[in-house]
C-alpha cells in the first residue's frame, strides 16, 4: 500500500505540474483599454516692452532729439501691433504728439504719431520660438511756439489677434 500511496502522490504531483504548465501556457485574450486624449490650445500673444520710457533730455526748439525703444511679440496666431498716444503736456501747456515720429524694424519711412492711434504692423504671421524683435526710434521736434517746460505723454502698444 505504501507503494500505491507513493505512486498516487507521484502521479498527483506530475498531473499538478502538467496542469500548471498547461495553465500558464494557455493563450488568454489580450485586454485593451483606450484612452481618449483631448486638449484645446488657446491663442496666445505676448508683447514684451523692456524699455518703459523714451527720454529725449533737454531739446532746443526746432532741433530733433531721438531715443529708441525695443519690444518683442511672441504669438501662435496671426497678430497686429497698434499704438495709442497722448499729446505731450506739462499740466498746462500742450504740444501735439504729431511732433514725434517713429521708424525702425521693417519701417523705413518715419511715421507720425497721432492721438487717433494707428497700426504699426498688420496681420503678421505667428512668431513662435523667440518671437519678433523690433526696435523703434522716436524722433521729437518741439515747435518754436511751444512754451519752455518739461512735457510728458504716453505711447501705448497693443498686440492683438
DSSP file (Angstrom, degrees, kcal/mol; ACC not computed):
  #  RESIDUE AA STRUCTURE BP1 BP2  ACC     N-H-->O    O-->H-N    N-H-->O    O-->H-N    TCO  KAPPA ALPHA  PHI   PSI    X-CA   Y-CA   Z-CA
    1    1 A X     >        0   0    0      0, 0.0     4,-2.9     0, 0.0     5,-0.3   0.000 360.0 360.0 360.0 -32.8    0.0    0.0    0.0
    2    2 A X  H  >  +     0   0    0      1,-0.2     4,-2.3     2,-0.2     5,-0.2   0.883 360.0  51.2 -61.1 -32.6    2.8    2.2    0.7
    3    3 A X  H  > S+     0   0    0      2,-0.2     4,-2.7     1,-0.2    -1,-0.2   0.910 108.8  49.8 -69.3 -41.6    3.7    1.8   -2.9
    4    4 A X  H  > S+     0   0    0      2,-0.2     4,-2.8     1,-0.2    -2,-0.2   0.919 112.6  46.9 -64.6 -43.3    0.3    2.7   -4.1
    5    5 A X  H  X S+     0   0    0     -4,-2.9     4,-2.5     2,-0.2    -1,-0.2   0.908 114.1  48.4 -64.6 -42.3    0.2    5.9   -1.9
    6    6 A X  H  X S+     0   0    0     -4,-2.3     4,-2.4    -5,-0.3    -2,-0.2   0.893 113.2  47.3 -64.3 -39.5    3.7    6.8   -3.1
    7    7 A X  H  X S+     0   0    0     -4,-2.7     4,-3.3     2,-0.2     5,-0.2   0.903 111.7  50.1 -68.8 -41.3    2.6    6.2   -6.7
    8    8 A X  H  X S+     0   0    0     -4,-2.8     4,-2.9     2,-0.2    -2,-0.2   0.905 111.7  49.2 -62.7 -40.0   -0.6    8.2   -6.2
    9    9 A X  H  X S+     0   0    0     -4,-2.5     4,-2.3     2,-0.2    -2,-0.2   0.919 114.1  44.7 -64.9 -44.1    1.5   11.0   -4.7
   10   10 A X  H  X S+     0   0    0     -4,-2.4     4,-2.3     2,-0.2    -2,-0.2   0.928 116.0  46.8 -65.8 -45.4    4.0   11.0   -7.6
   11   11 A X  H  X S+     0   0    0     -4,-3.3     4,-2.7     1,-0.2    -2,-0.2   0.908 112.6  49.8 -64.2 -41.5    1.2   10.7  -10.2
   12   12 A X  H  X S+     0   0    0     -4,-2.9     4,-2.3    -5,-0.2    -1,-0.2   0.900 110.8  49.9 -62.7 -40.9   -0.7   13.5   -8.5
   13   13 A X  H  X S+     0   0    0     -4,-2.3     4,-2.5     2,-0.2    -2,-0.2   0.900 111.7  48.4 -64.7 -41.0    2.4   15.7   -8.4
   14   14 A X  H  X S+     0   0    0     -4,-2.3     4,-2.8     2,-0.2    -2,-0.2   0.927 112.2  48.3 -65.8 -44.8    3.0   15.1  -12.1
   15   15 A X  H  X S+     0   0    0     -4,-2.7     4,-2.5     2,-0.2    -2,-0.2   0.892 112.4  49.4 -63.0 -39.0   -0.6   15.9  -13.0
   16   16 A X  H  X S+     0   0    0     -4,-2.3     4,-2.5     2,-0.2    -1,-0.2   0.918 112.1  47.9 -64.4 -43.8   -0.4   19.1  -10.9
   17   17 A X  H  X S+     0   0    0     -4,-2.5     4,-2.5     2,-0.2    -2,-0.2   0.922 113.1  47.7 -63.7 -44.0    2.8   20.1  -12.6
   18   18 A X  H  X S+     0   0    0     -4,-2.8     4,-2.8     2,-0.2     5,-0.3   0.908 112.2  50.2 -63.2 -41.6    1.4   19.3  -16.1
   19   19 A X  H  X S+     0   0    0     -4,-2.5     4,-2.6     2,-0.2    -2,-0.2   0.898 111.4  48.3 -64.3 -41.2   -1.8   21.3  -15.2
   20   20 A X  H  X S+     0   0    0     -4,-2.5     4,-2.3     2,-0.2    -2,-0.2   0.932 113.3  46.9 -65.0 -45.0    0.2   24.2  -14.0
   21   21 A X  H  X S+     0   0    0     -4,-2.5     4,-1.6     1,-0.2    -2,-0.2   0.936 116.6  43.8 -63.0 -46.7    2.4   24.2  -17.1
   22   22 A X  H  X S+     0   0    0     -4,-2.8     4,-0.8     1,-0.2    -1,-0.2   0.884 113.0  52.5 -66.4 -37.8   -0.5   23.9  -19.4
   23   23 A X  H  < S+     0   0    0     -4,-2.6     3,-0.3    -5,-0.3    -1,-0.2   0.874 111.2  46.3 -65.9 -37.3   -2.5   26.5  -17.5
   24   24 A X  H  < S+     0   0    0     -4,-2.3    -1,-0.2     1,-0.2    -2,-0.2   0.785 114.2  47.7 -76.1 -27.1    0.4   29.0  -17.7
   25   25 A X  H  < S+     0   0    0     -4,-1.6     2,-0.3    -5,-0.2    -1,-0.2   0.486  82.2 113.3 -95.4  -1.0    0.9   28.5  -21.4
   26   26 A X  S  < S-     0   0    0     -4,-0.8     2,-0.3    -3,-0.3    -3,-0.0  -0.538  74.0-117.0 -71.4 130.6   -2.7   28.7  -22.4
   27   27 A X        -     0   0    0     -2,-0.3     2,-0.4     3,-0.0    -1,-0.1  -0.499  31.1-164.0 -69.1 130.9   -3.3   31.8  -24.6
   28   28 A X        -     0   0    0     -2,-0.3     3,-0.1     3,-0.0     2,-0.0  -0.886  30.7 -96.5-112.7 148.3   -5.6   34.2  -23.0
   29   29 A X        -     0   0    0     -2,-0.4     2,-0.1     1,-0.1    -1,-0.0  -0.382  44.4-111.4 -64.1 140.0   -7.3   37.0  -24.9
   30   30 A X        -     0   0    0     -2,-0.0     2,-0.5     1,-0.0    -1,-0.1  -0.422  24.5-138.9 -70.6 145.8   -5.5   40.3  -24.6
   31   31 A X        -     0   0    0     -2,-0.1     2,-0.3    -3,-0.1    -1,-0.0  -0.919  23.7-174.4-106.5 132.4   -7.2   43.0  -22.7
   32   32 A X        -     0   0    0     -2,-0.5     2,-0.4     2,-0.0     0, 0.0  -0.932  12.4-165.5-128.3 149.9   -7.0   46.6  -24.1
   33   33 A X        -     0   0    0     -2,-0.3     2,-0.5     2,-0.0    -2,-0.0  -1.000  11.5-148.0-133.9 135.6   -8.2   49.9  -22.8
   34   34 A X        -     0   0    0     -2,-0.4     2,-0.6     2,-0.0    -2,-0.0  -0.883   6.0-159.8-106.4 132.5   -8.4   53.0  -25.0
   35   35 A X        -     0   0    0     -2,-0.5     2,-0.6     2,-0.0    -2,-0.0  -0.955   9.9-147.0-111.2 120.6   -7.8   56.5  -23.5
   36   36 A X        -     0   0    0     -2,-0.6     2,-0.5     2,-0.0    -2,-0.0  -0.777  14.9-157.4 -86.2 125.7   -9.2   59.4  -25.4
   37   37 A X        +     0   0    0     -2,-0.6     2,-0.4     2,-0.0    -2,-0.0  -0.891  16.0 172.8-107.9 132.4   -7.0   62.4  -25.1
   38   38 A X        +     0   0    0     -2,-0.5     2,-0.3     2,-0.0    -2,-0.0  -1.000   6.3 155.5-142.0 136.7   -8.4   65.9  -25.6
   39   39 A X        -     0   0    0     -2,-0.4     2,-0.5     2,-0.0    -2,-0.0  -0.976  29.3-137.9-155.1 151.0   -7.0   69.4  -25.1
   40   40 A X        -     0   0    0     -2,-0.3     2,-0.6     0, 0.0    -2,-0.0  -0.961  14.4-144.6-114.8 123.3   -7.6   72.8  -26.6
   41   41 A X        -     0   0    0     -2,-0.5     2,-0.2     3,-0.0     3,-0.0  -0.769  19.9-142.4 -86.2 123.2   -4.7   75.1  -27.4
   42   42 A X        -     0   0    0     -2,-0.6     2,-0.2     1,-0.1    34,-0.1  -0.555  20.7-105.8 -84.0 148.1   -5.6   78.7  -26.7
   43   43 A X        -     0   0    0     -2,-0.2     2,-0.4    32,-0.0    -1,-0.1  -0.526  44.4-168.5 -67.7 140.9   -4.5   81.5  -29.0
   44   44 A X        +     0   0    0     -2,-0.2    32,-1.9     2,-0.0    33,-0.4  -0.993  19.3 176.8-141.7 131.3   -1.7   83.4  -27.2
   45   45 A X  E     -A   75   0A   0     -2,-0.4     2,-0.5    30,-0.2    30,-0.2  -0.998   8.2-170.5-131.1 127.7    0.0   86.7  -27.9
   46   46 A X  E     -A   74   0A   0     28,-3.0    28,-2.5    -2,-0.4     2,-0.5  -0.980   2.6-166.5-122.1 122.5    2.7   88.1  -25.6
   47   47 A X  E     -A   73   0A   0     -2,-0.5     2,-0.5    26,-0.2    26,-0.2  -0.935   6.9-171.3-107.1 123.8    4.0   91.6  -26.0
   48   48 A X  E     +A   72   0A   0     24,-2.7    24,-1.9    -2,-0.5     2,-0.4  -0.969  10.4 178.1-118.4 128.2    7.2   92.5  -24.1
   49   49 A X        +     0   0    0     -2,-0.5    22,-0.2    22,-0.2    -2,-0.0  -0.823   3.7 178.2-127.8  91.1    8.5   96.0  -23.9
   50   50 A X        +     0   0    0     -2,-0.4     2,-0.7    20,-0.1    -1,-0.1   0.788  69.4  73.4 -66.0 -25.4   11.6   96.1  -21.7
   51   51 A X        +     0   0    0     19,-0.8     3,-0.1     1,-0.1    -1,-0.0  -0.802  56.7 175.8 -90.3 118.8   12.0   99.8  -22.3
   52   52 A X        +     0   0    0     -2,-0.7     2,-0.3     1,-0.1    -1,-0.1   0.394  61.4  39.4-103.9   3.9    9.4  101.7  -20.4
   53   53 A X        -     0   0    0      2,-0.0     2,-0.5   101,-0.0    -1,-0.1  -0.999  54.9-153.6-152.2 147.0   10.5  105.2  -21.2
   54   54 A X        -     0   0    0     -2,-0.3     2,-0.6    13,-0.1    15,-0.1  -0.988  22.7-169.4-116.2 118.7   11.8  107.3  -24.1
   55   55 A X        +     0   0    0     -2,-0.5    13,-0.1    13,-0.1    11,-0.1  -0.935  16.0 177.6-117.0 115.8   13.8  110.2  -22.6
   56   56 A X        -     0   0    0     -2,-0.6    10,-0.1     1,-0.3    -1,-0.1   0.579  29.3-150.8 -91.3 -11.8   14.9  113.0  -25.0
   57   57 A X        -     0   0    0      8,-0.1     2,-0.5     2,-0.1    -1,-0.3  -0.354  54.2 -17.2  72.1-159.0   16.6  115.2  -22.4
   58   58 A X  S    S-     0   0    0     92,-0.0     2,-0.3    -2,-0.0    92,-0.1  -0.717  73.0-169.4 -86.1 126.4   16.7  118.9  -23.0
   59   59 A X        -     0   0    0     -2,-0.5     2,-0.3     6,-0.1     5,-0.1  -0.872  19.9-129.3-117.5 148.1   15.9  119.9  -26.6
   60   60 A X    >   -     0   0    0     -2,-0.3     3,-1.7     3,-0.1    82,-0.4  -0.661  44.1 -93.3 -84.3 149.7   16.2  123.2  -28.4
   61   61 A X  T 3  S+     0   0    0     -2,-0.3    82,-0.2     1,-0.2    83,-0.1  -0.397 111.3  15.2 -63.1 140.5   13.1  124.3  -30.4
   62   62 A X  T 3  S+     0   0    0     80,-3.2     2,-0.5     1,-0.2    -1,-0.2   0.412 102.4 108.8  78.8  -3.0   13.2  123.2  -34.0
   63   63 A X    <   -     0   0    0     -3,-1.7    79,-0.5    79,-0.2    -1,-0.2  -0.930  68.1-127.3-111.7 125.6   16.1  120.7  -33.3
   64   64 A X        -     0   0    0     -2,-0.5     2,-0.3    77,-0.2    77,-0.2  -0.434  22.0-169.4 -74.4 140.0   15.2  117.0  -33.4
   65   65 A X  E     - B   0 140A   0     75,-2.6    75,-2.8    -2,-0.2     2,-0.3  -0.908   8.8-161.9-119.1 154.2   16.0  114.7  -30.5
   66   66 A X  E     + B   0 139A   0     -2,-0.3     2,-0.3    73,-0.2    73,-0.2  -0.964  17.0 170.4-139.7 156.8   15.7  110.9  -30.6
   67   67 A X  E     - B   0 138A   0     71,-1.8    71,-3.5    -2,-0.3     2,-0.3  -0.963  23.4-132.2-155.7 154.7   15.6  107.8  -28.4
   68   68 A X  E     - B   0 137A   0     -2,-0.3     2,-0.3    69,-0.3    69,-0.2  -0.842  11.5-166.1-117.2 150.3   14.8  104.2  -29.1
   69   69 A X  E     - B   0 136A   0     67,-2.6    67,-2.9    -2,-0.3     2,-0.3  -0.954  11.0-151.5-127.6 150.8   12.5  101.6  -27.6
   70   70 A X  E     + B   0 135A   0     -2,-0.3   -19,-0.8    65,-0.2     2,-0.3  -0.860  17.5 167.2-121.8 156.7   12.6   97.8  -28.1
   71   71 A X  E     - B   0 134A   0     63,-2.6    63,-2.6    -2,-0.3     2,-0.3  -0.954  20.4-144.1-156.9 174.6   10.0   95.2  -28.0
   72   72 A X  E     -AB  48 133A   0    -24,-1.9   -24,-2.7    -2,-0.3     2,-0.5  -0.985   3.4-159.8-149.2 135.4    9.1   91.6  -28.8
   73   73 A X  E     -AB  47 132A   0     59,-2.0    59,-2.8    -2,-0.3     2,-0.5  -0.978   9.4-176.3-117.8 122.2    5.9   89.9  -30.0
   74   74 A X  E     +A   46   0A   0    -28,-2.5   -28,-3.0    -2,-0.5     2,-0.3  -0.979  18.4 158.6-116.9 124.3    5.6   86.2  -29.5
   75   75 A X  E     -AB  45 127A   0     52,-0.6    52,-1.5    -2,-0.5   -30,-0.2  -0.997  44.2-156.6-148.8 147.7    2.4   84.7  -30.9
   76   76 A X  S    S+     0   0    0    -32,-1.9     2,-0.3    -2,-0.3    50,-0.2   0.232  88.3  48.8-103.8  11.6    0.9   81.4  -32.0
   77   77 A X  S    S-     0   0    0    -33,-0.4    50,-0.3    48,-0.1     2,-0.1  -0.881 104.9 -74.6-137.4 168.6   -1.6   83.2  -34.2
   78   78 A X        -     0   0    0     -2,-0.3     2,-0.3    48,-0.1    47,-0.2  -0.457  60.3-168.1 -63.1 139.1   -1.6   86.0  -36.7
   79   79 A X  E     -E  124   0B   0     45,-2.1    45,-3.5    -2,-0.1     2,-0.4  -0.903  22.0-153.8-136.9 160.7   -1.2   89.3  -34.9
   80   80 A X  E     - F   0 160B   0     80,-2.5    80,-2.5    -2,-0.3     2,-0.5  -0.995  11.5-148.1-133.1 137.5   -1.3   93.1  -35.3
   81   81 A X  E     +EF 121 159B   0     40,-2.7    39,-2.9    -2,-0.4    40,-1.6  -0.939  24.6 170.7-110.0 123.1    0.6   95.7  -33.3
   82   82 A X  E     -EF 119 158B   0     76,-2.8    76,-2.5    -2,-0.5     2,-0.3  -0.753  16.3-148.2-121.5 169.9   -1.2   99.0  -32.8
   83   83 A X  E     -EF 118 157B   0     35,-2.5    35,-1.8    -2,-0.2     2,-0.3  -0.964   6.5-162.0-134.9 155.9   -0.5  102.1  -30.7
   84   84 A X  E     - F   0 156B   0     72,-1.9    72,-3.2    -2,-0.3     2,-0.3  -0.964  20.5-172.2-127.4 150.4   -2.4  104.8  -28.9
   85   85 A X  E     - F   0 155B   0     29,-0.4     2,-0.3    -2,-0.3    70,-0.2  -0.980  15.9-144.8-145.0 152.7   -0.8  108.0  -27.9
   86   86 A X        -     0   0    0     68,-2.3    68,-0.1    -2,-0.3     3,-0.0  -0.811  33.0-101.5-111.1 157.0   -1.5  111.2  -25.9
   87   87 A X        -     0   0    0     -2,-0.3     2,-0.3    66,-0.1    67,-0.2  -0.314  45.5 -99.8 -65.7 161.8   -0.3  114.7  -26.6
   88   88 A X  E     +G   95   0C   0      7,-2.6     7,-3.0    65,-0.1     2,-0.3  -0.693  50.5 174.8 -85.1 138.2    2.7  115.9  -24.6
   89   89 A X  E     -GH  94 152C   0     63,-2.5    63,-2.4    -2,-0.3     5,-0.2  -0.990  39.9-159.1-145.6 150.6    1.7  118.1  -21.7
   90   90 A X  S    S-     0   0    0      3,-1.8     4,-0.1    -2,-0.3    60,-0.1   0.219  71.2 -90.0-106.7  10.8    3.3  119.9  -18.7
   91   91 A X  S    S+     0   0    0      2,-0.5     3,-0.1    61,-0.1    60,-0.1   0.038 122.8  32.9 102.3 -23.5   -0.1  120.1  -17.0
   92   92 A X  S    S+     0   0    0      1,-0.3     2,-0.3     0, 0.0    -1,-0.1   0.624 113.0  52.2-124.9 -49.2   -0.9  123.4  -18.5
   93   93 A X        -     0   0    0     54,-0.1    -3,-1.8     2,-0.0    -2,-0.5  -0.658  66.9-151.1 -98.0 150.6    0.6  123.6  -22.0
   94   94 A X  E     -G   89   0C   0     -2,-0.3     2,-0.4    -5,-0.2    -5,-0.2  -0.967   9.7-168.7-125.8 137.4    0.2  121.0  -24.7
   95   95 A X  E     -G   88   0C   0     -7,-3.0    -7,-2.6    -2,-0.4    47,-0.0  -0.996  36.3-111.7-119.4 127.6    2.5  120.0  -27.6
   96   96 A X    >   -     0   0    0     -2,-0.4     3,-1.8    -9,-0.2    -9,-0.1  -0.273  11.7-133.6 -61.4 138.6    0.9  117.8  -30.2
   97   97 A X  G >  S+     0   0    0      1,-0.3     3,-2.0     2,-0.1    16,-0.5   0.661  99.5  82.5 -64.4 -15.2    2.1  114.2  -30.4
   98   98 A X  G 3  S+     0   0    0      1,-0.3    -1,-0.3    14,-0.1    -2,-0.1   0.569  75.6  72.0 -68.3  -6.1    2.3  114.8  -34.2
   99   99 A X  G <  S+     0   0    0     -3,-1.8    42,-2.0    13,-0.1     2,-0.4   0.390  91.9  71.8 -83.8   3.0    5.6  116.5  -33.5
  100  100 A X  E <   -C  140   0A   0     -3,-2.0    13,-2.5    40,-0.2     2,-0.3  -0.959  63.0-175.0-122.5 138.6    7.0  113.0  -32.8
  101  101 A X  E     -CD 139 112A   0     38,-2.4    38,-2.2    -2,-0.4     2,-0.3  -0.792   8.6-152.1-122.8 167.4    7.7  110.2  -35.4
  102  102 A X  E     +CD 138 111A   0      9,-2.2     9,-3.0    -2,-0.3     2,-0.3  -0.989  19.2 157.7-137.8 149.4    8.8  106.6  -35.2
  103  103 A X  E     +C  137   0A   0     34,-1.2    34,-3.6    -2,-0.3     2,-0.3  -0.952  21.2 102.7-157.1 166.6   10.6  104.3  -37.6
  104  104 A X  E >   +CD 136 107A   0      3,-2.0     3,-3.0    -2,-0.3    32,-0.2  -0.956  58.7  42.0 158.9-138.7   12.7  101.1  -37.2
  105  105 A X  T 3  S-     0   0    0     30,-2.0     3,-0.0    -2,-0.3    29,-0.0  -0.206 133.3 -14.0 -51.7 117.1   12.3   97.4  -37.8
  106  106 A X  T 3  S+     0   0    0      1,-0.1     2,-0.4    -3,-0.0    -1,-0.3   0.654 117.4 100.6  60.4  19.2   10.5   97.0  -41.1
  107  107 A X  E <   +D  104   0A   0     -3,-3.0    -3,-2.0     1,-0.1    -1,-0.1  -0.819  39.8 167.1-132.4  92.3    9.5  100.7  -41.1
  108  108 A X  E     +     0   0A   0     -2,-0.4     2,-0.4    -5,-0.2    -1,-0.1   0.843  61.7  60.9 -77.7 -34.8   11.9  102.6  -43.4
  109  109 A X  E    S-     0   0A   0      1,-0.1    -7,-0.1    -5,-0.0    -5,-0.1  -0.801  95.5-106.0 -98.6 132.2    9.9  105.9  -43.6
  110  110 A X  E     -     0   0A   0     -2,-0.4     2,-0.4    -7,-0.1    -7,-0.2  -0.287  33.8-150.4 -55.5 135.0    9.3  107.9  -40.4
  111  111 A X  E     -D  102   0A   0     -9,-3.0    -9,-2.2    -4,-0.1     2,-0.4  -0.916  11.8-126.8-110.2 134.9    5.6  107.6  -39.3
  112  112 A X  E     -D  101   0A   0     -2,-0.4   -11,-0.2   -11,-0.2   -14,-0.1  -0.654  21.7-125.9 -84.7 131.7    3.9  110.5  -37.5
  113  113 A X        -     0   0    0    -13,-2.5     2,-0.3   -16,-0.5   -13,-0.2  -0.397  28.4-168.7 -69.9 152.6    2.2  109.7  -34.2
  114  114 A X    >   -     0   0    0     -2,-0.1     3,-1.6   -16,-0.1   -29,-0.4  -0.989  34.8-128.1-141.8 148.6   -1.4  110.7  -33.8
  115  115 A X  T 3  S+     0   0    0     -2,-0.3   -30,-0.2     1,-0.3     3,-0.1   0.628 110.7  67.1 -70.1 -10.9   -3.8  110.8  -30.9
  116  116 A X  T 3  S-     0   0    0      1,-0.2    -1,-0.3   -32,-0.1   -30,-0.1   0.584 105.4-135.8 -80.9 -10.2   -6.1  108.8  -33.1
  117  117 A X    <   -     0   0    0     -3,-1.6     2,-0.3   -32,-0.1    -1,-0.2  -0.213  22.5-148.4  81.3-178.0   -3.7  105.9  -32.8
  118  118 A X  E     -E   83   0B   0    -35,-1.8   -35,-2.5    -3,-0.1     2,-0.5  -0.987  18.6 -88.9-176.0 173.4   -2.5  103.7  -35.6
  119  119 A X  E     +E   82   0B   0     -2,-0.3   -37,-0.3   -37,-0.2     3,-0.2  -0.881  27.9 177.6-102.7 127.6   -1.3  100.3  -36.8
  120  120 A X  E    S+     0   0B   0    -39,-2.9     2,-0.4    -2,-0.5   -38,-0.2   0.883  77.5  11.8 -92.9 -51.0    2.4   99.6  -36.7
  121  121 A X  E    S-E   81   0B   0    -40,-1.6   -40,-2.7     3,-0.0     2,-0.4  -0.999  76.0-157.6-130.2 130.1    2.4   96.0  -38.0
  122  122 A X  E     -     0   0B   0     -2,-0.4   -42,-0.2   -42,-0.2   -43,-0.1  -0.895  62.7 -13.2-115.4 137.9   -0.7   94.4  -39.6
  123  123 A X  E    S-     0   0B   0     -2,-0.4   -43,-0.2     1,-0.2     2,-0.2   0.868  77.7-178.3  46.0  53.7   -1.6   90.8  -39.9
  124  124 A X  E     -E   79   0B   0    -45,-3.5   -45,-2.1    -3,-0.2    -1,-0.2  -0.548  28.3-108.2 -80.2 146.3    1.8   89.4  -39.1
  125  125 A X        -     0   0    0    -47,-0.2   -48,-0.1    -2,-0.2    -1,-0.1  -0.255  51.1 -72.3 -69.7 162.2    2.3   85.6  -39.2
  126  126 A X        -     0   0    0    -50,-0.2     2,-0.3     1,-0.1   -50,-0.2  -0.197  42.0-154.0 -51.9 145.5    2.7   83.6  -36.0
  127  127 A X  E     +B   75   0A   0    -52,-1.5   -52,-0.6   -50,-0.3     4,-0.2  -0.621  23.2 172.6-126.2  70.6    6.1   84.2  -34.3
  128  128 A X  E >   +     0   0A   0     -2,-0.3     3,-1.7   -54,-0.2     2,-0.6   0.000  52.3  21.6 -70.5-177.6    6.8   81.0  -32.3
  129  129 A X  E 3  S+     0   0A   0      1,-0.3    -2,-0.1   -55,-0.1    -1,-0.0  -0.446 137.3   4.8  62.3-107.4   10.1   80.3  -30.5
  130  130 A X  E 3  S-     0   0A   0     -2,-0.6    -1,-0.3     1,-0.2    -2,-0.1   0.508  98.3-140.3 -89.9  -4.0   11.9   83.6  -30.0
  131  131 A X  E <   -     0   0A   0     -3,-1.7     2,-0.6    -4,-0.2   -57,-0.3  -0.241  36.5 -50.9  78.3-169.6    9.1   85.9  -31.3
  132  132 A X  E     -B   73   0A   0    -59,-2.8   -59,-2.0    -5,-0.1     2,-0.3  -0.935  52.4-154.5-110.3 112.2    9.5   89.0  -33.4
  133  133 A X  E     +B   72   0A   0     -2,-0.6     2,-0.3   -61,-0.2   -61,-0.2  -0.674  17.9 177.4 -85.7 138.4   12.0   91.5  -32.1
  134  134 A X  E     -B   71   0A   0    -63,-2.6   -63,-2.6    -2,-0.3     2,-0.4  -0.986  19.1-160.9-140.1 153.9   11.6   95.2  -33.0
  135  135 A X  E     -B   70   0A   0     -2,-0.3   -30,-2.0   -65,-0.2     2,-0.5  -1.000   9.1-165.7-131.0 131.8   13.3   98.5  -32.3
  136  136 A X  E     -BC  69 104A   0    -67,-2.9   -67,-2.6    -2,-0.4     2,-0.6  -0.972   9.4-149.9-119.1 130.2   11.6  101.8  -32.9
  137  137 A X  E     -BC  68 103A   0    -34,-3.6   -34,-1.2    -2,-0.5     2,-0.4  -0.883  13.0-153.1 -98.4 121.3   13.4  105.1  -32.9
  138  138 A X  E     -BC  67 102A   0    -71,-3.5   -71,-1.8    -2,-0.6     2,-0.4  -0.756   7.2-164.9 -91.4 138.3   11.3  108.0  -31.8
  139  139 A X  E     -BC  66 101A   0    -38,-2.2   -38,-2.4    -2,-0.4     2,-0.4  -0.994   5.6-171.6-125.5 126.2   12.2  111.5  -33.1
  140  140 A X  E     -BC  65 100A   0    -75,-2.8   -75,-2.6    -2,-0.4     2,-0.4  -0.960   7.9-178.0-121.2 132.0   10.7  114.6  -31.3
  141  141 A X        -     0   0    0    -42,-2.0     2,-0.3    -2,-0.4   -77,-0.2  -0.971  18.2-145.5-128.6 116.4   11.0  118.1  -32.5
  142  142 A X        -     0   0    0    -79,-0.5   -80,-3.2    -2,-0.4   -79,-0.2  -0.619  22.5-122.7 -77.3 135.5    9.5  120.9  -30.4
  143  143 A X    >   -     0   0    0     -2,-0.3     3,-1.6   -82,-0.2    -1,-0.1  -0.417  20.7-115.2 -72.3 156.1    8.0  123.8  -32.4
  144  144 A X  T 3  S+     0   0    0      1,-0.3    -1,-0.1   -83,-0.1   -83,-0.1   0.789 114.5  62.2 -60.8 -27.6    9.3  127.3  -31.7
  145  145 A X  T 3  S+     0   0    0      2,-0.1    -1,-0.3     0, 0.0     2,-0.1   0.595  79.0 110.5 -77.1 -10.4    5.9  128.3  -30.4
  146  146 A X  S <  S-     0   0    0     -3,-1.6     2,-0.3     1,-0.1   -51,-0.1  -0.409  75.3-116.8 -69.1 140.2    6.0  125.7  -27.6
  147  147 A X        -     0   0    0    -53,-0.1     2,-0.1    -2,-0.1    -1,-0.1  -0.616  36.8-105.1 -74.7 129.4    6.3  127.1  -24.1
  148  148 A X  S    S+     0   0    0     -2,-0.3     2,-0.3     2,-0.0    -1,-0.1  -0.369  73.5 108.8 -58.6 127.6    9.6  126.0  -22.4
  149  149 A X  S    S-     0   0    0     -2,-0.1     2,-0.6     2,-0.0    -3,-0.0  -0.955  74.5 -77.1-176.6 179.8    8.8  123.3  -19.9
  150  150 A X        -     0   0    0     -2,-0.3     2,-0.3   -60,-0.1   -92,-0.0  -0.922  49.9-164.9-101.3 120.9    9.1  119.6  -19.2
  151  151 A X        -     0   0    0     -2,-0.6     2,-0.3   -61,-0.1   -61,-0.2  -0.809   9.0-174.7-109.7 144.6    6.5  117.7  -21.2
  152  152 A X  B     +H   89   0C   0    -63,-2.4   -63,-2.5    -2,-0.3     2,-0.3  -0.956  11.5 153.0-133.9 156.3    5.3  114.1  -20.8
  153  153 A X        -     0   0    0     -2,-0.3     2,-0.4   -65,-0.2   -65,-0.1  -0.918  31.0-113.3-161.7-177.0    2.9  111.9  -22.7
  154  154 A X        -     0   0    0     -2,-0.3   -68,-2.3   -67,-0.2     2,-0.4  -0.973  10.5-165.6-134.3 148.8    2.4  108.2  -23.4
  155  155 A X  E     -F   85   0B   0     -2,-0.4     2,-0.5   -70,-0.2   -70,-0.2  -0.995  18.3-163.3-125.6 123.9    2.5  105.8  -26.3
  156  156 A X  E     -F   84   0B   0    -72,-3.2   -72,-1.9    -2,-0.4     2,-0.3  -0.944   3.9-153.8-115.1 122.6    0.8  102.5  -25.6
  157  157 A X  E     -F   83   0B   0     -2,-0.5     2,-0.4   -74,-0.2   -74,-0.2  -0.735  11.5-172.3 -92.4 141.5    1.5   99.5  -27.7
  158  158 A X  E     -F   82   0B   0    -76,-2.5   -76,-2.8    -2,-0.3     2,-0.5  -0.992  10.1-159.0-136.6 127.9   -1.2   96.7  -28.1
  159  159 A X  E     +F   81   0B   0     -2,-0.4     2,-0.3   -78,-0.2   -78,-0.2  -0.924  23.7 168.0-106.0 127.4   -0.8   93.4  -29.8
  160  160 A X  E      F   80   0B   0    -80,-2.5   -80,-2.5    -2,-0.5    -2,-0.0  -0.869 360.0 360.0-134.6 166.0   -4.0   91.7  -30.8
  161  161 A X              0   0    0     -2,-0.3   -83,-0.1   -82,-0.2   -80,-0.1   0.430 360.0 360.0 -82.4 360.0   -5.2   88.8  -32.9
